[in-house]
Amino acid sequence: MTYNRRKFLTFLGKAGIGAAVLPHAFLACNTATKNTKNNGTSAGGSFDFKGLEPSTDDELKLANGLRYRPIIKWNTPINDQDTFGYNNDFTCFLPLDSQNPKDGLLWVNHEYVNSLFVSGYDRHDKEQKRSIAQVDKEMYNVGGSIIRIQQNAAGHWNLVENDAFNRRITAKTPIEFNWDVPIKGAREAIGTLSNCSGGITPWNTFLSCEENYDNCFGETMYDQENVPSHMPSSYGWEQFYDYPPEHYGWVVEIEPLTGSAQKHVALGRFAHECCTLVSLKDKRVVAYSGDDKNDEHLYKFIASKPESLKEGTLYVASLEKGQWLALDWDKHPVLQQRFDNQTEVLIRAREAAKLLGATPLNRPEDIEIDPVTGAIFVSLTNNKKRGDYHGSILKIEEAGGRYDALRFTSSTYKAGGEETGFSCPDNLAFDQVGNLWMTSDMSGSAMNKPDNAYTNFKNNSLFVIPRYGDRAGEVIRVANAPSDAELTGPWFAPDGDTLFLSVQHPGEQTTDLTAPTSLWPFDNDGIPKSAVVAIQGPLLGYLRALPTKESNS
């Protein structure tokens, strides 16, 4: 069969494919299925819905009514030349044909590497000399993968081996800048890296976000006199390749069918966790993104032309004023005093945001749009220096329900801690009826240590907050991750009966390859591996079929 863009499914959104790209009026109408039967379980059924207790077990544990199967693991061949990358994070599925949502392309981010597993380089061994071959292997294992997957008659999702669409994008792939002037003297960057979460566009392309880019080639820092200096990276790649740090920290757009990519300068440069798009009636887009670092900021880009991620204005949030502040060099003398032009403002967006008085936040990570109310939900993971160990979920409501408004109100939707049962919220996803799914991101160095703030939460987990029914608004743990692992990238298949999920960095705290701290997914080689799994089962249908009784949101 021949595939082309017109055959891609046009129903988009993270509540079918992703809620954020649909206007609120359409989304509100899209919840009419909440009283239908799904997977043989109706709202009036007797399904025994129990959450999990926290666990330290080295396994992916699921609540009653859920089961999983791995789709792909690190180092699995995807074609004759390429293998699946390391530390898979964000996932995004697009069917190849609107008439067959069981066959499509899955984009998967590969955020970072553990060199001990990937290249054999032990960062703690001061006597070991590193080779360029080791660095090349590390660079290959980040970026992203496009893989074709299909659901068989038994309902299982499987990799289509050696399919023509299967491909890798790595830290070695040339990627053009979508901008009119060069960035540090170049029209293209070599590679993408630190790919954390992402998004999807109304024109059916993937968005992948470069988060902790300074780990790879460092960062350019400026003192009070505006004199630059280089901050070294933790990976030390700049010792082998002289790539400017300014070439990283962007939102990358990937064409699913060809793998061609571009970096969007207009969206600003910072530690992008995600890029969540809303399509307006005139086909302009609004793009929300958070800077995942302590005391950094929340941004949105408002396009001035239809379907453009280049023409428009980048704004940063002041929660105190309830206002979006334009990062516009032409309009702010304080920016003109510090920067030479608008391009420099975008490259140094963090500095520009602080000069305008943006609100420092506690690691703004994933951002999703509520498909029922249209509110914007932002996970604030934590900020230990400010005494916030457990984080919260921030709710933003744009003035008049208009995503291109410049005024908003903000409030805390849920705060982490012992009372709510979760800590360090990270990725968010809404299903078709507005149940909120959430993963946690407690660091491996802090988890399961005696007598600290995270002891009682044990392993990282997946939670659901039902929208309807007697337990509406309750935070319920439905999955526990293996040892050291983090659950990331939740994304629903079009019918809502499969949740794609990444199991990232099991065994991350390993210091000796002969004694890994995790063995998941229990391959015969004894090496822990990140993997993407498909979660299915009657619980998914049960939650979509609960009787309407909306929680306070």
NORLINUR-V405313 format. One record per residue. N is the residue number from 1. RES is the residue in one letter. PSI is psi in radians with two decimals (999 if undefined). Layout:
BEGIN
n:N res:RES psi:PSI
n:N res:RES psi:PSI
END
This chain:
BEGIN
n:1 res:M psi:2.48
n:2 res:T psi:2.32
n:3 res:Y psi:2.55
n:4 res:N psi:3.03
n:5 res:R psi:-0.61
n:6 res:R psi:-0.39
n:7 res:K psi:-0.07
n:8 res:F psi:2.52
n:9 res:L psi:2.28
n:10 res:T psi:-0.16
n:11 res:F psi:1.87
n:12 res:L psi:2.86
n:13 res:G psi:2.65
n:14 res:K psi:0.06
n:15 res:A psi:0.40
n:16 res:G psi:-0.88
n:17 res:I psi:-0.33
n:18 res:G psi:2.03
n:19 res:A psi:-0.45
n:20 res:A psi:-0.36
n:21 res:V psi:0.01
n:22 res:L psi:2.47
n:23 res:P psi:2.69
n:24 res:H psi:-0.67
n:25 res:A psi:-0.69
n:26 res:F psi:-0.71
n:27 res:L psi:-0.71
n:28 res:A psi:-0.60
n:29 res:C psi:-0.30
n:30 res:N psi:0.04
n:31 res:T psi:0.24
n:32 res:A psi:-0.17
n:33 res:T psi:0.08
n:34 res:K psi:-0.32
n:35 res:N psi:0.21
n:36 res:T psi:2.89
n:37 res:K psi:2.48
n:38 res:N psi:2.35
n:39 res:N psi:0.51
n:40 res:G psi:0.14
n:41 res:T psi:2.10
n:42 res:S psi:2.95
n:43 res:A psi:-0.49
n:44 res:G psi:0.13
n:45 res:G psi:-3.10
n:46 res:S psi:0.57
n:47 res:F psi:2.34
n:48 res:D psi:1.60
n:49 res:F psi:1.83
n:50 res:K psi:2.42
n:51 res:G psi:2.93
n:52 res:L psi:2.70
n:53 res:E psi:2.72
n:54 res:P psi:2.62
n:55 res:S psi:2.60
n:56 res:T psi:0.15
n:57 res:D psi:2.58
n:58 res:D psi:1.21
n:59 res:E psi:2.78
n:60 res:L psi:1.80
n:61 res:K psi:2.31
n:62 res:L psi:2.64
n:63 res:A psi:2.82
n:64 res:N psi:2.30
n:65 res:G psi:0.09
n:66 res:L psi:2.58
n:67 res:R psi:2.81
n:68 res:Y psi:2.72
n:69 res:R psi:2.33
n:70 res:P psi:2.43
n:71 res:I psi:-0.76
n:72 res:I psi:2.57
n:73 res:K psi:2.84
n:74 res:W psi:2.38
n:75 res:N psi:0.07
n:76 res:T psi:2.29
n:77 res:P psi:2.35
n:78 res:I psi:-0.30
n:79 res:N psi:-2.96
n:80 res:D psi:-0.37
n:81 res:Q psi:-0.48
n:82 res:D psi:2.66
n:83 res:T psi:2.74
n:84 res:F psi:2.37
n:85 res:G psi:-3.06
n:86 res:Y psi:2.78
n:87 res:N psi:1.12
n:88 res:N psi:2.45
n:89 res:D psi:-1.92
n:90 res:F psi:2.42
n:91 res:T psi:2.65
n:92 res:C psi:2.22
n:93 res:F psi:2.32
n:94 res:L psi:2.08
n:95 res:P psi:2.59
n:96 res:L psi:-0.42
n:97 res:D psi:2.27
n:98 res:S psi:-0.34
n:99 res:Q psi:-0.08
n:100 res:N psi:1.44
n:101 res:P psi:0.10
n:102 res:K psi:0.18
n:103 res:D psi:2.03
n:104 res:G psi:-2.95
n:105 res:L psi:2.29
n:106 res:L psi:2.11
n:107 res:W psi:2.40
n:108 res:V psi:2.20
n:109 res:N psi:2.60
n:110 res:H psi:1.84
n:111 res:E psi:-0.93
n:112 res:Y psi:3.09
n:113 res:V psi:2.68
n:114 res:N psi:1.85
n:115 res:S psi:-0.47
n:116 res:L psi:-0.71
n:117 res:F psi:-0.73
n:118 res:V psi:-0.83
n:119 res:S psi:-0.11
n:120 res:G psi:0.10
n:121 res:Y psi:2.17
n:122 res:D psi:1.87
n:123 res:R psi:-0.36
n:124 res:H psi:-0.16
n:125 res:D psi:1.77
n:126 res:K psi:-0.26
n:127 res:E psi:-0.27
n:128 res:Q psi:2.29
n:129 res:K psi:2.28
n:130 res:R psi:2.57
n:131 res:S psi:2.79
n:132 res:I psi:-0.50
n:133 res:A psi:-0.64
n:134 res:Q psi:-0.74
n:135 res:V psi:-0.74
n:136 res:D psi:-0.68
n:137 res:K psi:-0.67
n:138 res:E psi:-0.74
n:139 res:M psi:-0.57
n:140 res:Y psi:-0.57
n:141 res:N psi:0.04
n:142 res:V psi:3.10
n:143 res:G psi:-2.00
n:144 res:G psi:2.92
n:145 res:S psi:2.47
n:146 res:I psi:2.12
n:147 res:I psi:2.51
n:148 res:R psi:2.27
n:149 res:I psi:2.64
n:150 res:Q psi:2.61
n:151 res:Q psi:2.20
n:152 res:N psi:-3.08
n:153 res:A psi:-0.47
n:154 res:A psi:-0.04
n:155 res:G psi:0.09
n:156 res:H psi:2.38
n:157 res:W psi:2.31
n:158 res:N psi:2.60
n:159 res:L psi:2.34
n:160 res:V psi:1.81
n:161 res:E psi:2.39
n:162 res:N psi:0.49
n:163 res:D psi:2.64
n:164 res:A psi:-0.43
n:165 res:F psi:-0.25
n:166 res:N psi:2.22
n:167 res:R psi:2.84
n:168 res:R psi:2.54
n:169 res:I psi:2.24
n:170 res:T psi:-3.06
n:171 res:A psi:0.09
n:172 res:K psi:-0.09
n:173 res:T psi:2.14
n:174 res:P psi:2.31
n:175 res:I psi:2.19
n:176 res:E psi:2.64
n:177 res:F psi:2.33
n:178 res:N psi:1.33
n:179 res:W psi:2.74
n:180 res:D psi:-0.30
n:181 res:V psi:2.68
n:182 res:P psi:2.67
n:183 res:I psi:1.97
n:184 res:K psi:0.79
n:185 res:G psi:0.15
n:186 res:A psi:2.61
n:187 res:R psi:-0.18
n:188 res:E psi:2.70
n:189 res:A psi:2.71
n:190 res:I psi:1.78
n:191 res:G psi:2.92
n:192 res:T psi:2.61
n:193 res:L psi:2.94
n:194 res:S psi:0.66
n:195 res:N psi:1.90
n:196 res:C psi:-1.71
n:197 res:S psi:-2.84
n:198 res:G psi:-2.50
n:199 res:G psi:-2.92
n:200 res:I psi:2.62
n:201 res:T psi:2.79
n:202 res:P psi:-0.32
n:203 res:W psi:0.35
n:204 res:N psi:0.87
n:205 res:T psi:2.78
n:206 res:F psi:2.56
n:207 res:L psi:2.26
n:208 res:S psi:2.36
n:209 res:C psi:2.25
n:210 res:E psi:1.95
n:211 res:E psi:-1.63
n:212 res:N psi:1.07
n:213 res:Y psi:-0.49
n:214 res:D psi:-0.23
n:215 res:N psi:-0.38
n:216 res:C psi:-0.91
n:217 res:F psi:0.28
n:218 res:G psi:-2.76
n:219 res:E psi:2.66
n:220 res:T psi:2.14
n:221 res:M psi:2.62
n:222 res:Y psi:2.33
n:223 res:D psi:-3.03
n:224 res:Q psi:-0.42
n:225 res:E psi:0.13
n:226 res:N psi:0.48
n:227 res:V psi:2.19
n:228 res:P psi:2.66
n:229 res:S psi:2.82
n:230 res:H psi:2.20
n:231 res:M psi:2.08
n:232 res:P psi:2.71
n:233 res:S psi:2.89
n:234 res:S psi:-0.48
n:235 res:Y psi:-0.55
n:236 res:G psi:0.39
n:237 res:W psi:-0.47
n:238 res:E psi:-0.23
n:239 res:Q psi:-0.26
n:240 res:F psi:-0.52
n:241 res:Y psi:2.25
n:242 res:D psi:1.21
n:243 res:Y psi:2.31
n:244 res:P psi:2.37
n:245 res:P psi:-0.52
n:246 res:E psi:-0.17
n:247 res:H psi:0.00
n:248 res:Y psi:2.76
n:249 res:G psi:0.41
n:250 res:W psi:2.96
n:251 res:V psi:2.24
n:252 res:V psi:2.28
n:253 res:E psi:2.29
n:254 res:I psi:2.26
n:255 res:E psi:2.05
n:256 res:P psi:-0.67
n:257 res:L psi:-0.48
n:258 res:T psi:-0.35
n:259 res:G psi:0.02
n:260 res:S psi:2.57
n:261 res:A psi:2.79
n:262 res:Q psi:2.65
n:263 res:K psi:2.31
n:264 res:H psi:1.77
n:265 res:V psi:-0.62
n:266 res:A psi:-0.34
n:267 res:L psi:-0.01
n:268 res:G psi:2.81
n:269 res:R psi:2.05
n:270 res:F psi:-3.01
n:271 res:A psi:1.35
n:272 res:H psi:2.12
n:273 res:E psi:-0.78
n:274 res:C psi:3.06
n:275 res:C psi:1.84
n:276 res:T psi:2.10
n:277 res:L psi:2.51
n:278 res:V psi:2.30
n:279 res:S psi:2.18
n:280 res:L psi:2.97
n:281 res:K psi:-0.56
n:282 res:D psi:0.22
n:283 res:K psi:0.11
n:284 res:R psi:2.70
n:285 res:V psi:2.67
n:286 res:V psi:2.26
n:287 res:A psi:2.13
n:288 res:Y psi:2.45
n:289 res:S psi:2.50
n:290 res:G psi:2.69
n:291 res:D psi:1.82
n:292 res:D psi:1.37
n:293 res:K psi:2.62
n:294 res:N psi:2.32
n:295 res:D psi:0.43
n:296 res:E psi:-2.86
n:297 res:H psi:2.98
n:298 res:L psi:2.31
n:299 res:Y psi:2.72
n:300 res:K psi:2.53
n:301 res:F psi:2.27
n:302 res:I psi:2.03
n:303 res:A psi:2.60
n:304 res:S psi:-0.12
n:305 res:K psi:2.65
n:306 res:P psi:2.41
n:307 res:E psi:0.75
n:308 res:S psi:2.37
n:309 res:L psi:0.42
n:310 res:K psi:-0.81
n:311 res:E psi:2.02
n:312 res:G psi:-2.90
n:313 res:T psi:2.39
n:314 res:L psi:2.32
n:315 res:Y psi:2.76
n:316 res:V psi:2.62
n:317 res:A psi:2.36
n:318 res:S psi:1.84
n:319 res:L psi:-0.55
n:320 res:E psi:-0.69
n:321 res:K psi:-0.24
n:322 res:G psi:0.79
n:323 res:Q psi:2.50
n:324 res:W psi:2.15
n:325 res:L psi:2.22
n:326 res:A psi:2.18
n:327 res:L psi:1.22
n:328 res:D psi:1.93
n:329 res:W psi:-0.64
n:330 res:D psi:-0.44
n:331 res:K psi:-0.21
n:332 res:H psi:1.89
n:333 res:P psi:-0.58
n:334 res:V psi:-0.53
n:335 res:L psi:-0.63
n:336 res:Q psi:-0.54
n:337 res:Q psi:-0.47
n:338 res:R psi:-0.57
n:339 res:F psi:2.69
n:340 res:D psi:-0.47
n:341 res:N psi:3.14
n:342 res:Q psi:-0.60
n:343 res:T psi:-0.73
n:344 res:E psi:-0.61
n:345 res:V psi:-0.78
n:346 res:L psi:-0.66
n:347 res:I psi:-0.66
n:348 res:R psi:0.86
n:349 res:A psi:-0.61
n:350 res:R psi:-0.82
n:351 res:E psi:-0.77
n:352 res:A psi:-0.72
n:353 res:A psi:-0.72
n:354 res:K psi:-0.63
n:355 res:L psi:-0.51
n:356 res:L psi:-0.11
n:357 res:G psi:0.52
n:358 res:A psi:2.69
n:359 res:T psi:2.16
n:360 res:P psi:2.35
n:361 res:L psi:2.89
n:362 res:N psi:1.32
n:363 res:R psi:1.23
n:364 res:P psi:2.10
n:365 res:E psi:-1.93
n:366 res:D psi:2.67
n:367 res:I psi:2.25
n:368 res:E psi:2.72
n:369 res:I psi:2.21
n:370 res:D psi:2.08
n:371 res:P psi:-0.14
n:372 res:V psi:-0.86
n:373 res:T psi:-0.34
n:374 res:G psi:0.01
n:375 res:A psi:2.71
n:376 res:I psi:2.19
n:377 res:F psi:2.29
n:378 res:V psi:2.15
n:379 res:S psi:2.19
n:380 res:L psi:1.84
n:381 res:T psi:-0.92
n:382 res:N psi:3.05
n:383 res:N psi:1.52
n:384 res:K psi:-0.58
n:385 res:K psi:-0.44
n:386 res:R psi:0.19
n:387 res:G psi:0.16
n:388 res:D psi:1.70
n:389 res:Y psi:-0.39
n:390 res:H psi:-0.18
n:391 res:G psi:-3.00
n:392 res:S psi:3.04
n:393 res:I psi:2.09
n:394 res:L psi:2.44
n:395 res:K psi:2.20
n:396 res:I psi:2.29
n:397 res:E psi:1.97
n:398 res:E psi:2.54
n:399 res:A psi:2.24
n:400 res:G psi:0.23
n:401 res:G psi:0.32
n:402 res:R psi:2.11
n:403 res:Y psi:-0.30
n:404 res:D psi:0.23
n:405 res:A psi:2.75
n:406 res:L psi:0.09
n:407 res:R psi:2.66
n:408 res:F psi:2.91
n:409 res:T psi:2.68
n:410 res:S psi:2.64
n:411 res:S psi:2.89
n:412 res:T psi:2.12
n:413 res:Y psi:-0.90
n:414 res:K psi:2.42
n:415 res:A psi:2.39
n:416 res:G psi:2.85
n:417 res:G psi:3.13
n:418 res:E psi:-0.61
n:419 res:E psi:-0.72
n:420 res:T psi:-0.32
n:421 res:G psi:0.10
n:422 res:F psi:2.77
n:423 res:S psi:2.45
n:424 res:C psi:1.12
n:425 res:P psi:2.50
n:426 res:D psi:-1.74
n:427 res:N psi:2.50
n:428 res:L psi:2.67
n:429 res:A psi:2.40
n:430 res:F psi:2.46
n:431 res:D psi:-3.03
n:432 res:Q psi:-0.55
n:433 res:V psi:0.02
n:434 res:G psi:0.21
n:435 res:N psi:2.36
n:436 res:L psi:2.18
n:437 res:W psi:2.47
n:438 res:M psi:2.37
n:439 res:T psi:2.80
n:440 res:S psi:2.75
n:441 res:D psi:1.11
n:442 res:M psi:2.36
n:443 res:S psi:2.58
n:444 res:G psi:-0.52
n:445 res:S psi:-0.29
n:446 res:A psi:-0.46
n:447 res:M psi:2.50
n:448 res:N psi:0.54
n:449 res:K psi:2.52
n:450 res:P psi:2.43
n:451 res:D psi:0.71
n:452 res:N psi:-3.09
n:453 res:A psi:-0.31
n:454 res:Y psi:0.00
n:455 res:T psi:-0.85
n:456 res:N psi:-0.25
n:457 res:F psi:-0.36
n:458 res:K psi:-2.32
n:459 res:N psi:2.78
n:460 res:N psi:2.75
n:461 res:S psi:2.98
n:462 res:L psi:2.34
n:463 res:F psi:2.74
n:464 res:V psi:2.47
n:465 res:I psi:1.74
n:466 res:P psi:2.54
n:467 res:R psi:-0.52
n:468 res:Y psi:2.97
n:469 res:G psi:-3.11
n:470 res:D psi:-0.36
n:471 res:R psi:0.35
n:472 res:A psi:2.31
n:473 res:G psi:-0.14
n:474 res:E psi:2.48
n:475 res:V psi:2.01
n:476 res:I psi:2.18
n:477 res:R psi:2.14
n:478 res:V psi:-0.12
n:479 res:A psi:2.48
n:480 res:N psi:2.39
n:481 res:A psi:2.78
n:482 res:P psi:3.09
n:483 res:S psi:2.32
n:484 res:D psi:-0.12
n:485 res:A psi:2.90
n:486 res:E psi:2.44
n:487 res:L psi:2.24
n:488 res:T psi:2.96
n:489 res:G psi:0.66
n:490 res:P psi:2.33
n:491 res:W psi:2.24
n:492 res:F psi:2.43
n:493 res:A psi:2.80
n:494 res:P psi:-0.62
n:495 res:D psi:-0.06
n:496 res:G psi:0.00
n:497 res:D psi:-0.02
n:498 res:T psi:2.32
n:499 res:L psi:1.98
n:500 res:F psi:2.38
n:501 res:L psi:2.42
n:502 res:S psi:2.39
n:503 res:V psi:1.89
n:504 res:Q psi:2.50
n:505 res:H psi:0.86
n:506 res:P psi:2.47
n:507 res:G psi:0.41
n:508 res:E psi:-0.50
n:509 res:Q psi:0.16
n:510 res:T psi:2.33
n:511 res:T psi:-0.20
n:512 res:D psi:2.05
n:513 res:L psi:-0.35
n:514 res:T psi:-0.15
n:515 res:A psi:1.14
n:516 res:P psi:2.60
n:517 res:T psi:-0.12
n:518 res:S psi:2.64
n:519 res:L psi:0.03
n:520 res:W psi:2.41
n:521 res:P psi:0.52
n:522 res:F psi:0.79
n:523 res:D psi:2.86
n:524 res:N psi:-0.30
n:525 res:D psi:-0.11
n:526 res:G psi:0.29
n:527 res:I psi:2.22
n:528 res:P psi:2.54
n:529 res:K psi:2.38
n:530 res:S psi:2.66
n:531 res:A psi:2.72
n:532 res:V psi:2.28
n:533 res:V psi:2.75
n:534 res:A psi:2.07
n:535 res:I psi:2.25
n:536 res:Q psi:3.08
n:537 res:G psi:2.88
n:538 res:P psi:-0.36
n:539 res:L psi:-0.63
n:540 res:L psi:-0.78
n:541 res:G psi:-0.66
n:542 res:Y psi:-0.79
n:543 res:L psi:-0.57
n:544 res:R psi:-0.29
n:545 res:A psi:0.12
n:546 res:L psi:2.53
n:547 res:P psi:2.56
n:548 res:T psi:1.99
n:549 res:K psi:1.45
n:550 res:E psi:2.44
n:551 res:S psi:2.90
n:552 res:N psi:1.92
n:553 res:S psi:999
END
